Each structure stands twice: as structure tokens, then as C-alpha cells.
């Protein structure tokens, strides 16, 4: 759970920077797509019972 809190903190920092006018590199879309995919996998894993293998 501590790692998820760290991830959430990082995402908040990214959002704050983007909303504050930061202009990311042009290839940021690919990175954001990868992040979205990883977060989806994490969310799906958290929905599974603890004793179930993925």
C-alpha cells in the first residue's frame, strides 16, 4: 500500500506540473499510454482475491 501511495503522489506531481504550464517532450504520449496500461494492470490485480494466482 505504501508503494501505491508513492505512485499516487508522483501522479499528483505530474498533474500539478502540467496544469501549471509545464510543456512536456513530444514523446510524452507514449509514456502516458504505458503508464495507463500499468495502472490498469495494477487495478485489475487489486480486484482479485489474495489467494488467486494471475
Buried (B, 14 or more C-beta within 10 A) or exposed (E): EEEEEEBEEEEEEBEEEEEEEEEEEEEEEEEEEEBEEEEEEEEEEEEEEEEEEE
